[in-house]
Amino acid sequence: MEGHGGGGDSFFRGVALVAGLTVLAILALIAWSTTNKAWPAFTSQGLSFITSDVWDPPAGKFGALAFIYGTLLSSFIALLFAVPVSIGIALFTNEAAPRRLRTPVTYVIDLLAAVPSVVYGLWGVLVLAPNIQPVYQSVADATNGIPVLGAIFGGVASGKSFMTAGLILAIMIVPIVTSLSREVIATVPSSQREAAFGMGATRWEMIRYSVLPWSRGGITGAVMLGLGRAMGETIAVALVIGSTAQITSHVFFPGDAMAAVIANQFGEAGALHKSALIGLGVVLFVLTILVNVVARSIVTRLDRRTQGA
């Protein structure tokens, strides 16, 4: 029996090793092929491909900085709205919701994850953008001239903007962050909760001192995965961000993002232009990998602190 078990373990380790190496090989091939096709743009533009915000295909100038900025800004706005809502829903379904409500709420969240991104984009451009523009303008008028707030919200607001893209992305990543956070919170041992209640803690104190410290590593990983999804979203962002390459602190102004400009311009691009667009894909690929590496390091550090505590 021991011999059979050892053979099974060896087979499993071999399959797992092959699977892991296959994933690494696929990532390496993607990186090599895209970098190879983007190399003409990298060599012709040099470091200005990253540091310049001038994107002028007819003049042969390709600077990705404005698109990198738009990607990061819209993703940050998405996290700003999605993370509190997602964690709140996860805590509600696990800690406070009556049993008869938990299943319907879970189904609705999972259903949101199944909606195609183009549907979110169409809803955003046809319904959200025109109806929310007056709200943006009211906020812009109220904050115009106020230090800091005026630089962020002031000016002439547009329905297609960084903020609208961020709101659409927030709706799209809520199911991901919620589902993962709910699963992590469900792993908190019942003894943790019972010990907190036994010491006279309220429900909120139990969540604050027992549930959240135990699950913060997993929640951080869920947030980082949501950030990766937001950074790579294409069609929905392309429809609502405004397709204007600019770097501005005004979140109600139109802008553009890396994935969106690739989708909008790839079909009509010439040789060098297409190479530059593939270069944007390479930059986005690198940023996504960095986000995942940072997420893994944060989760590992938080897990160690939790285990030490």
C-alpha positions as CSV (number, residue, x, y, z in Angstrom):
1,M,0.0,0.0,0.0
2,E,2.8,2.4,0.8
3,G,4.4,1.7,-2.5
4,H,1.2,2.5,-4.4
5,G,0.8,5.7,-2.4
6,G,4.3,6.8,-3.1
7,G,3.8,6.2,-6.8
8,G,0.6,8.3,-6.8
9,D,2.4,11.1,-5.0
10,S,5.2,11.1,-7.5
11,F,2.7,11.2,-10.4
12,F,0.8,14.1,-8.8
13,R,4.0,16.0,-8.3
14,G,5.0,15.4,-11.9
15,V,1.6,16.6,-13.2
16,A,1.7,19.7,-11.0
17,L,5.2,20.5,-12.1
18,V,4.3,20.2,-15.8
19,A,1.2,22.4,-15.2
20,G,3.3,25.1,-13.5
21,L,6.0,25.0,-16.1
22,T,3.4,25.2,-18.8
23,V,1.9,28.4,-17.4
24,L,5.4,29.9,-17.1
25,A,6.2,28.9,-20.7
26,I,2.9,30.5,-22.0
27,L,3.7,33.7,-20.1
28,A,7.2,33.7,-21.5
29,L,6.0,33.1,-25.1
30,I,3.4,35.9,-24.7
31,A,6.1,38.3,-23.4
32,W,8.6,37.3,-26.2
33,S,6.1,37.5,-29.1
34,T,4.5,40.8,-28.1
35,T,7.9,42.4,-27.3
36,N,9.3,41.2,-30.6
37,K,6.4,42.9,-32.5
38,A,6.6,46.0,-30.4
39,W,10.4,46.4,-30.8
40,P,10.3,48.7,-33.8
41,A,8.3,51.2,-31.8
42,F,10.5,50.8,-28.8
43,T,13.7,51.4,-30.8
44,S,12.2,54.4,-32.8
45,Q,10.8,56.2,-29.7
46,G,13.3,55.1,-27.1
47,L,12.6,56.1,-23.5
48,S,10.1,58.7,-24.7
49,F,7.7,55.8,-25.4
50,I,7.1,55.7,-21.6
51,T,8.0,59.3,-20.6
52,S,6.1,61.3,-23.3
53,D,2.4,62.0,-23.4
54,V,2.4,62.9,-27.1
55,W,0.5,60.3,-29.2
56,D,0.5,61.5,-32.8
57,P,0.5,58.6,-35.3
58,P,0.7,60.8,-38.5
59,A,3.8,62.5,-37.1
60,G,5.3,59.2,-36.0
61,K,5.3,60.2,-32.3
62,F,4.1,57.6,-29.8
63,G,4.2,58.4,-26.1
64,A,2.3,56.1,-23.8
65,L,2.4,58.2,-20.6
66,A,-1.2,59.7,-21.0
67,F,-2.6,56.2,-21.5
68,I,-0.7,54.8,-18.5
69,Y,-2.0,57.6,-16.4
70,G,-5.6,57.1,-17.6
71,T,-5.4,53.4,-16.9
72,L,-4.1,53.9,-13.4
73,L,-6.5,56.8,-12.6
74,S,-9.7,55.0,-13.7
75,S,-8.6,51.8,-11.9
76,F,-7.9,53.8,-8.7
77,I,-11.4,55.3,-8.9
78,A,-12.9,51.9,-9.4
79,L,-11.1,50.6,-6.3
80,L,-12.2,53.6,-4.4
81,F,-15.9,52.8,-5.0
82,A,-15.8,49.0,-5.3
83,V,-13.7,47.9,-2.3
84,P,-15.9,49.3,0.5
85,V,-19.0,48.0,-1.3
86,S,-17.5,44.6,-1.9
87,I,-16.2,44.1,1.6
88,G,-19.5,45.4,3.0
89,I,-21.5,42.9,0.9
90,A,-19.1,40.1,1.9
91,L,-19.4,40.9,5.6
92,F,-23.2,41.2,5.3
93,T,-23.7,37.9,3.6
94,N,-21.4,36.1,6.0
95,E,-22.0,37.8,9.4
96,A,-25.3,39.7,9.4
97,A,-27.7,38.6,6.7
98,P,-30.6,36.2,7.6
99,R,-30.2,32.8,6.0
100,R,-33.1,33.4,3.6
101,L,-31.3,36.4,2.1
102,R,-27.8,35.0,1.8
103,T,-28.5,32.8,-1.2
104,P,-30.4,35.5,-3.3
105,V,-27.7,38.1,-2.6
106,T,-25.0,35.6,-3.6
107,Y,-26.8,34.7,-6.8
108,V,-27.2,38.4,-7.8
109,I,-23.5,39.1,-7.2
110,D,-22.5,36.0,-9.3
111,L,-25.0,37.1,-12.0
112,L,-23.2,40.5,-12.2
113,A,-20.0,38.7,-12.9
114,A,-21.6,36.9,-15.8
115,V,-22.7,40.0,-17.7
116,P,-20.5,40.7,-20.7
117,S,-18.3,43.8,-20.5
118,V,-19.8,45.3,-23.7
119,V,-23.2,45.4,-22.0
120,Y,-21.7,47.4,-19.2
121,G,-20.1,49.7,-21.7
122,L,-23.3,50.2,-23.7
123,W,-25.2,50.9,-20.6
124,G,-22.5,53.4,-19.5
125,V,-22.4,55.3,-22.8
126,L,-26.2,55.3,-23.5
127,V,-27.6,55.7,-20.0
128,L,-25.0,56.6,-17.3
129,A,-22.9,59.1,-19.2
130,P,-25.6,61.5,-20.4
131,N,-27.6,61.3,-17.1
132,I,-24.7,61.8,-14.8
133,Q,-23.1,64.7,-16.7
134,P,-25.4,67.3,-15.0
135,V,-24.4,65.8,-11.6
136,Y,-20.7,66.1,-12.5
137,Q,-21.3,69.7,-13.6
138,S,-23.1,70.6,-10.4
139,V,-20.1,69.2,-8.4
140,A,-17.7,71.0,-10.7
141,D,-19.5,74.4,-10.2
142,A,-19.6,73.9,-6.4
143,T,-15.9,73.1,-6.1
144,N,-14.6,75.5,-8.8
145,G,-12.0,77.8,-7.2
146,I,-11.6,75.8,-4.0
147,P,-8.0,74.7,-3.5
148,V,-7.4,71.0,-4.2
149,L,-11.0,70.2,-4.7
150,G,-11.2,72.6,-7.6
151,A,-8.2,70.9,-9.2
152,I,-9.9,67.5,-9.0
153,F,-13.6,68.2,-9.6
154,G,-13.7,71.7,-11.1
155,G,-14.0,72.9,-14.7
156,V,-16.4,71.9,-17.5
157,A,-17.5,68.3,-16.8
158,S,-18.0,65.7,-19.4
159,G,-20.2,62.6,-19.2
160,K,-17.5,60.5,-20.9
161,S,-14.6,60.9,-18.4
162,F,-12.2,59.2,-16.1
163,M,-14.9,59.2,-13.4
164,T,-17.5,57.4,-15.6
165,A,-14.9,54.8,-16.6
166,G,-14.0,54.3,-13.0
167,L,-17.7,53.9,-12.0
168,I,-18.2,51.3,-14.8
169,L,-15.1,49.4,-13.7
170,A,-16.2,49.5,-10.1
171,I,-19.5,47.8,-11.0
172,M,-17.6,45.2,-13.0
173,I,-15.0,44.3,-10.3
174,V,-17.5,44.3,-7.4
175,P,-18.5,40.6,-8.1
176,I,-14.9,39.5,-8.2
177,V,-13.8,41.2,-5.0
178,T,-17.0,40.3,-3.2
179,S,-16.9,36.6,-4.1
180,L,-13.3,36.2,-3.1
181,S,-13.7,38.2,0.1
182,R,-16.8,36.2,1.0
183,E,-14.9,33.0,0.7
184,V,-12.0,34.2,2.7
185,I,-14.2,35.5,5.5
186,A,-16.0,32.2,5.6
187,T,-12.8,30.5,6.5
188,V,-12.6,32.4,9.9
189,P,-12.9,29.7,12.6
190,S,-16.1,29.8,14.6
191,S,-14.0,29.7,17.8
192,Q,-12.7,33.2,16.9
193,R,-16.2,34.6,16.8
194,E,-17.4,32.8,19.9
195,A,-14.4,33.9,21.8
196,A,-15.1,37.5,20.9
197,F,-18.7,37.2,21.9
198,G,-17.8,35.4,25.1
199,M,-15.7,38.4,26.1
200,G,-18.7,40.7,25.7
201,A,-17.8,42.1,22.2
202,T,-20.6,43.5,20.0
203,R,-21.0,42.2,16.5
204,W,-19.0,45.1,15.0
205,E,-16.2,44.6,17.6
206,M,-16.2,40.9,16.7
207,I,-15.8,41.7,13.0
208,R,-13.2,44.3,13.7
209,Y,-11.0,42.4,16.0
210,S,-11.6,38.7,15.0
211,V,-12.8,38.5,11.4
212,L,-11.0,41.3,9.6
213,P,-7.5,40.6,11.1
214,W,-7.8,36.9,10.2
215,S,-9.0,37.6,6.6
216,R,-7.1,40.8,5.7
217,G,-4.5,38.9,3.6
218,G,-7.1,37.2,1.5
219,I,-9.1,40.4,1.1
220,T,-6.0,42.3,0.0
221,G,-5.4,39.6,-2.6
222,A,-9.0,39.9,-3.8
223,V,-8.6,43.7,-4.1
224,M,-5.4,43.3,-6.2
225,L,-7.1,40.8,-8.5
226,G,-9.9,43.3,-9.0
227,L,-7.3,45.9,-9.8
228,G,-5.8,43.7,-12.4
229,R,-9.2,43.2,-14.0
230,A,-9.9,46.9,-14.0
231,M,-6.5,47.7,-15.6
232,G,-7.1,45.2,-18.4
233,E,-10.7,46.0,-19.2
234,T,-11.1,47.1,-22.8
235,I,-14.5,47.6,-24.5
236,A,-16.4,49.1,-21.5
237,V,-13.7,51.6,-20.9
238,A,-13.3,52.5,-24.6
239,L,-17.0,53.4,-24.8
240,V,-17.1,55.7,-21.7
241,I,-13.7,57.3,-21.0
242,G,-13.8,59.8,-23.8
243,S,-10.8,58.8,-26.0
244,T,-8.7,61.9,-25.3
245,A,-5.0,61.5,-24.6
246,Q,-4.3,63.9,-21.8
247,I,-2.9,64.0,-18.3
248,T,-5.1,66.1,-16.0
249,S,-6.1,66.0,-12.3
250,H,-9.7,66.7,-13.3
251,V,-11.6,63.4,-12.9
252,F,-14.6,64.8,-14.8
253,F,-12.5,65.4,-18.0
254,P,-12.3,62.9,-20.8
255,G,-9.1,60.7,-21.1
256,D,-7.9,57.4,-22.5
257,A,-6.5,54.1,-21.3
258,M,-4.0,51.6,-22.8
259,A,-6.5,48.8,-23.4
260,A,-9.1,51.3,-24.8
261,V,-6.7,52.9,-27.3
262,I,-5.6,49.5,-28.5
263,A,-9.2,48.5,-29.2
264,N,-10.0,51.8,-30.9
265,Q,-7.0,52.2,-33.2
266,F,-5.6,48.8,-33.9
267,G,-7.9,48.1,-37.0
268,E,-6.7,51.2,-38.9
269,A,-3.1,51.3,-37.7
270,G,-0.1,51.3,-40.0
271,A,3.1,49.3,-39.4
272,L,4.8,51.5,-36.8
273,H,1.5,52.6,-35.3
274,K,0.5,48.9,-34.9
275,S,3.9,48.2,-33.3
276,A,3.3,51.1,-30.9
277,L,-0.1,49.7,-29.9
278,I,1.4,46.3,-29.3
279,G,4.0,48.1,-27.2
280,L,1.1,49.5,-25.1
281,G,0.0,45.9,-24.6
282,V,3.5,45.0,-23.4
283,V,3.5,47.9,-20.9
284,L,0.1,46.8,-19.7
285,F,1.3,43.2,-19.4
286,V,4.2,44.3,-17.3
287,L,2.0,46.5,-15.0
288,T,-0.4,43.6,-14.5
289,I,2.5,41.3,-13.5
290,L,3.8,43.9,-11.1
291,V,0.4,44.3,-9.5
292,N,0.2,40.5,-9.0
293,V,3.7,40.4,-7.6
294,V,2.9,43.2,-5.2
295,A,-0.4,41.5,-4.2
296,R,1.5,38.3,-3.5
297,S,4.1,40.0,-1.3
298,I,1.4,41.9,0.6
299,V,-0.7,38.8,1.2
300,T,2.4,36.8,2.4
301,R,3.4,39.6,4.8
302,L,-0.1,39.9,6.2
303,D,-0.3,36.1,6.6
304,R,3.0,36.1,8.6
305,R,1.7,38.9,10.9
306,T,-1.5,37.0,11.4
307,Q,0.3,33.8,12.2
308,G,2.7,35.6,14.6
309,A,-0.2,37.2,16.4
